[in-house]
Amino acid sequence: MLQMPGMQAEMLRRADAIADVAVSLSPVDQNSPNPGHYKASWETDSTSRGGRRRDRAVGYVRNTAYYARWVEYGSERVPAHHVLLRAAQLGGGD
């Protein structure tokens, strides 16, 4: 049951909901050479071979911008925005 196509579709639907919230929360630096790149770099995916034992459907939300980890967790010069964390908290309840 955990690997059924319907379960995989539901995981993708939930990942899409979280990604939609992440896009709305994404900061845009108008002074950067490519403003809006981070906001446009959200992706979702799902597979039926997820989990520790690779026996269940899972959904993935990721940002492909190379600097996404610094936006999420911050650095010495950049405050942490926790975009994905907040999106999962807000959008994961759908």
MDTraj code that builds the backbone (N, CA, C; nanometers):
import mdtraj as md
import numpy as np

residues = "MET LEU GLN MET PRO GLY MET GLN ALA GLU MET LEU ARG ARG ALA ASP ALA ILE ALA ASP VAL ALA VAL SER LEU SER PRO VAL ASP GLN ASN SER PRO ASN PRO GLY HIS TYR LYS ALA SER TRP GLU THR ASP SER THR SER ARG GLY GLY ARG ARG ARG ASP ARG ALA VAL GLY TYR VAL ARG ASN THR ALA TYR TYR ALA ARG TRP VAL GLU TYR GLY SER GLU ARG VAL PRO ALA HIS HIS VAL LEU LEU ARG ALA ALA GLN LEU GLY GLY GLY ASP".split()
xyz = np.array([
    [0.0811, -0.1189, 0.0000],
    [0.0000, 0.0000, 0.0000],
    [0.0862, 0.1264, 0.0000],
    [0.1997, 0.1232, 0.0682],
    [0.2839, 0.2420, 0.0781],
    [0.3506, 0.2793, -0.0535],
    [0.3531, 0.1891, -0.1495],
    [0.4162, 0.2162, -0.2782],
    [0.3155, 0.2319, -0.3916],
    [0.1891, 0.2322, -0.3622],
    [0.0870, 0.2416, -0.4667],
    [0.0955, 0.3751, -0.5412],
    [0.0598, 0.3774, -0.6683],
    [0.0642, 0.5019, -0.7455],
    [-0.0180, 0.6140, -0.6820],
    [-0.1292, 0.5803, -0.6187],
    [-0.2102, 0.6824, -0.5522],
    [-0.1372, 0.7474, -0.4361],
    [-0.0604, 0.6694, -0.3631],
    [0.0179, 0.7232, -0.2512],
    [0.1295, 0.8126, -0.3033],
    [0.1937, 0.7710, -0.4116],
    [0.2984, 0.8531, -0.4715],
    [0.2399, 0.9848, -0.5234],
    [0.1219, 0.9795, -0.5826],
    [0.0556, 1.1009, -0.6307],
    [0.0208, 1.1941, -0.5144],
    [-0.0210, 1.1378, -0.4023],
    [-0.0524, 1.2194, -0.2848],
    [0.0730, 1.2852, -0.2279],
    [0.1830, 1.2125, -0.2255],
    [0.3083, 1.2702, -0.1778],
    [0.3539, 1.3854, -0.2696],
    [0.3350, 1.3692, -0.3987],
    [0.3692, 1.4758, -0.4926],
    [0.2767, 1.5957, -0.4736],
    [0.1499, 1.5725, -0.4477],
    [0.0559, 1.6820, -0.4228],
    [0.0972, 1.7607, -0.2992],
    [0.1366, 1.6891, -0.1954],
    [0.1806, 1.7572, -0.0728],
    [0.3108, 1.8334, -0.0954],
    [0.4026, 1.7743, -0.1715],
    [0.5281, 1.8430, -0.2029],
    [0.5001, 1.9698, -0.2831],
    [0.4072, 1.9622, -0.3771],
    [0.3703, 2.0806, -0.4561],
    [0.3101, 2.1896, -0.3680],
    [0.2292, 2.1501, -0.2705],
    [0.1703, 2.2477, -0.1784],
    [0.2789, 2.3174, -0.0967],
    [0.3764, 2.2421, -0.0501],
    [0.4868, 2.3003, 0.0263],
    [0.5704, 2.3912, -0.0629],
    [0.5962, 2.3491, -0.1867],
    [0.6737, 2.4309, -0.2795],
    [0.6019, 2.5618, -0.3111],
    [0.4702, 2.5581, -0.3243],
    [0.3943, 2.6811, -0.3492],
    [0.4110, 2.7807, -0.2350],
    [0.4074, 2.7304, -0.1123],
    [0.4280, 2.8175, 0.0032],
    [0.5721, 2.8679, 0.0054],
    [0.6675, 2.7815, -0.0277],
    [0.8091, 2.8220, -0.0296],
    [0.8331, 2.9335, -0.1315],
    [0.7695, 2.9242, -0.2464],
    [0.7833, 3.0302, -0.3471],
    [0.7307, 3.1616, -0.2911],
    [0.6184, 3.1572, -0.2231],
    [0.5612, 3.2811, -0.1698],
    [0.6459, 3.3398, -0.0566],
    [0.7211, 3.2560, 0.0146],
    [0.8056, 3.3032, 0.1249],
    [0.9476, 3.3398, 0.0808],
    [0.9847, 3.3057, -0.0409],
    [1.1229, 3.3238, -0.0868],
    [1.1610, 3.4708, -0.0950],
    [1.2755, 3.5057, -0.0342],
    [1.3218, 3.6438, -0.0437],
    [1.3782, 3.6719, -0.1830],
    [1.3653, 3.7962, -0.2264],
    [1.4204, 3.8394, -0.3551],
    [1.5103, 3.9588, -0.3281],
    [1.6380, 3.9454, -0.3625],
    [1.7350, 4.0534, -0.3456],
    [1.7430, 4.1310, -0.4763],
    [1.6850, 4.2494, -0.4783],
    [1.6834, 4.3310, -0.6002],
    [1.8229, 4.3798, -0.6391],
    [1.9184, 4.3758, -0.5466],
    [2.0543, 4.4219, -0.5760],
    [2.1444, 4.3119, -0.6303],
    [2.0941, 4.1895, -0.6370],
    [2.1768, 4.0801, -0.6873],
    [2.1812, 4.0827, -0.8394],
    [2.2789, 4.0172, -0.9001],
    [2.2878, 4.0146, -1.0463],
    [2.1705, 3.9420, -1.1122],
    [2.1070, 3.8508, -1.0400],
    [1.9961, 3.7746, -1.0959],
    [1.8813, 3.7700, -0.9948],
    [1.8096, 3.8818, -0.9766],
    [1.7030, 3.8815, -0.8764],
    [1.5923, 3.7838, -0.9140],
    [1.5434, 3.7120, -0.8165],
    [1.4365, 3.6161, -0.8386],
    [1.4824, 3.4760, -0.8738],
    [1.6139, 3.4553, -0.8866],
    [1.6646, 3.3220, -0.9211],
    [1.6289, 3.2194, -0.8140],
    [1.6496, 3.2546, -0.6885],
    [1.6180, 3.1629, -0.5780],
    [1.4693, 3.1277, -0.5800],
    [1.3860, 3.2281, -0.5971],
    [1.2414, 3.2075, -0.5975],
    [1.1971, 3.1160, -0.7113],
    [1.2636, 3.1231, -0.8251],
    [1.2275, 3.0437, -0.9424],
    [1.2917, 2.9049, -0.9427],
    [1.3722, 2.8727, -0.8431],
    [1.4487, 2.7477, -0.8438],
    [1.3885, 2.6359, -0.7602],
    [1.2633, 2.6463, -0.7218],
    [1.2005, 2.5398, -0.6433],
    [1.1554, 2.4275, -0.7343],
    [1.1804, 2.3022, -0.6919],
    [1.1422, 2.1826, -0.7668],
    [1.0763, 2.0826, -0.6733],
    [0.9879, 2.0011, -0.7289],
    [0.9287, 1.8905, -0.6525],
    [0.9462, 1.7615, -0.7310],
    [0.9423, 1.6521, -0.6585],
    [0.9565, 1.5204, -0.7192],
    [0.8987, 1.4181, -0.6213],
    [0.8677, 1.3015, -0.6697],
    [0.8246, 1.1938, -0.5808],
    [0.8743, 1.0612, -0.6363],
    [0.8808, 0.9647, -0.5483],
    [0.9232, 0.8303, -0.5865],
    [0.8518, 0.7296, -0.4980],
    [0.8432, 0.6084, -0.5443],
    [0.7839, 0.5024, -0.4625],
    [0.8928, 0.4242, -0.3884],
    [1.0166, 0.4633, -0.4034],
    [1.1282, 0.3921, -0.3411],
    [1.1965, 0.4789, -0.2350],
    [1.1192, 0.5409, -0.1484],
    [1.1743, 0.6286, -0.0464],
    [1.1737, 0.5646, 0.0903],
    [1.2152, 0.6409, 0.1866],
    [1.2218, 0.5929, 0.3235],
    [1.3504, 0.5173, 0.3503],
    [1.3692, 0.4829, 0.4741],
    [1.4921, 0.4146, 0.5148],
    [1.5091, 0.2802, 0.4459],
    [1.3997, 0.2086, 0.4288],
    [1.4062, 0.0760, 0.3658],
    [1.3710, 0.0807, 0.2175],
    [1.3512, 0.1985, 0.1651],
    [1.3136, 0.2150, 0.0233],
    [1.1845, 0.1406, -0.0094],
    [1.0894, 0.1470, 0.0837],
    [0.9658, 0.0707, 0.0683],
    [0.8394, 0.1567, 0.0735],
    [0.8522, 0.2878, 0.0513],
    [0.7348, 0.3738, 0.0605],
    [0.7455, 0.4935, -0.0329],
    [0.6326, 0.5511, -0.0639],
    [0.6283, 0.6697, -0.1484],
    [0.6693, 0.7911, -0.0665],
    [0.7462, 0.8780, -0.1267],
    [0.7882, 1.0022, -0.0620],
    [0.7812, 1.1149, -0.1641],
    [0.7704, 1.2366, -0.1131],
    [0.7761, 1.3553, -0.1969],
    [0.8950, 1.4402, -0.1559],
    [0.9576, 1.5041, -0.2523],
    [1.0749, 1.5869, -0.2268],
    [1.0484, 1.7305, -0.2706],
    [1.0979, 1.8246, -0.1912],
    [1.0964, 1.9658, -0.2275],
    [1.2398, 2.0133, -0.2145],
    [1.2920, 2.0749, -0.3205],
    [1.4307, 2.1230, -0.3157],
    [1.4440, 2.2529, -0.3928],
    [1.5463, 2.3260, -0.3580],
    [1.5801, 2.4470, -0.4322],
    [1.7151, 2.4235, -0.4964],
    [1.7233, 2.4454, -0.6274],
    [1.8449, 2.4140, -0.7020],
    [1.9439, 2.5296, -0.7101],
    [1.9122, 2.6437, -0.6539],
    [2.0080, 2.7545, -0.6522],
    [2.1278, 2.7122, -0.5664],
    [2.2485, 2.7396, -0.6151],
    [2.3678, 2.6930, -0.5434],
    [2.3798, 2.7539, -0.4042],
    [2.3182, 2.8679, -0.3819],
    [2.3286, 2.9365, -0.2531],
    [2.2060, 2.9116, -0.1636],
    [2.1215, 2.8163, -0.1987],
    [1.9985, 2.7897, -0.1232],
    [2.0277, 2.7537, 0.0228],
    [2.1352, 2.6819, 0.0474],
    [2.1663, 2.6436, 0.1861],
    [2.1955, 2.7641, 0.2729],
    [2.2550, 2.8703, 0.2149],
    [2.2841, 2.9902, 0.2935],
    [2.1581, 3.0718, 0.3171],
    [2.0655, 3.0681, 0.2238],
    [1.9376, 3.1365, 0.2453],
    [1.8621, 3.0648, 0.3572],
    [1.8629, 2.9338, 0.3548],
    [1.7891, 2.8555, 0.4552],
    [1.8524, 2.8669, 0.5935],
    [1.9826, 2.8425, 0.6027],
    [2.0484, 2.8330, 0.7330],
    [2.1277, 2.9566, 0.7733],
    [2.1518, 3.0481, 0.6808],
    [2.2277, 3.1683, 0.7115],
    [2.3775, 3.1450, 0.7116],
    [2.4505, 3.2504, 0.7313],
    [2.5968, 3.2455, 0.7418],
    [2.6400, 3.3607, 0.8312],
    [2.7689, 3.3869, 0.8314],
    [2.8183, 3.4974, 0.9130],
    [2.7609, 3.6315, 0.8675],
    [2.7381, 3.6452, 0.7376],
    [2.6918, 3.7719, 0.6812],
    [2.5438, 3.7747, 0.6448],
    [2.4840, 3.6583, 0.6348],
    [2.3449, 3.6493, 0.5884],
    [2.2593, 3.5869, 0.6988],
    [2.1487, 3.6509, 0.7357],
    [2.0625, 3.5893, 0.8366],
    [1.9880, 3.4696, 0.7784],
    [1.9557, 3.3738, 0.8622],
    [1.8806, 3.2557, 0.8190],
    [1.7356, 3.2942, 0.7918],
    [1.6823, 3.2474, 0.6790],
    [1.5424, 3.2753, 0.6446],
    [1.4516, 3.1553, 0.6713],
    [1.5055, 3.0356, 0.6767],
    [1.4292, 2.9127, 0.7037],
    [1.3047, 2.9018, 0.6156],
    [1.3230, 2.9256, 0.4865],
    [1.2111, 2.9239, 0.3926],
    [1.1481, 2.7852, 0.3854],
    [1.2279, 2.6820, 0.3656],
    [1.1734, 2.5468, 0.3523],
    [1.1115, 2.4986, 0.4838],
    [1.1732, 2.5289, 0.5941],
    [1.1181, 2.4909, 0.7242],
    [0.9810, 2.5542, 0.7449],
    [0.9712, 2.6849, 0.7213],
    [0.8432, 2.7535, 0.7399],
    [0.7391, 2.7049, 0.6393],
    [0.7821, 2.6765, 0.5152],
    [0.6885, 2.6266, 0.4147],
    [0.6345, 2.4895, 0.4538],
    [0.7198, 2.4033, 0.5070],
    [0.6746, 2.2714, 0.5497],
    [0.5765, 2.2823, 0.6667],
    [0.6025, 2.3763, 0.7559],
    [0.5115, 2.3954, 0.8682],
    [0.3769, 2.4495, 0.8234],
    [0.3776, 2.5426, 0.7297],
    [0.2535, 2.6048, 0.6842],
    [0.1798, 2.5223, 0.5790],
    [0.2528, 2.4650, 0.4843],
    [0.1897, 2.3955, 0.3731],
    [0.1735, 2.2473, 0.3910],
    [0.2382, 2.1926, 0.4909],
    [0.2330, 2.0485, 0.5101],
    [0.1030, 1.9958, 0.5666],
    [0.0189, 2.0838, 0.6158],
    [-0.1061, 2.0406, 0.6765],
    [-0.2202, 2.0200, 0.5796],
    [-0.1959, 2.0454, 0.4513],
    [-0.3038, 2.0318, 0.3523],
    [-0.3508, 1.8903, 0.3389],
])
top = md.Topology()
chain = top.add_chain()
for i, resn in enumerate(residues, 1):
    res = top.add_residue(resn, chain, resSeq=i)
    for name in ("N", "CA", "C"):
        top.add_atom(name, md.element.get_by_symbol(name[0]), res)
traj = md.Trajectory(xyz[None], top)
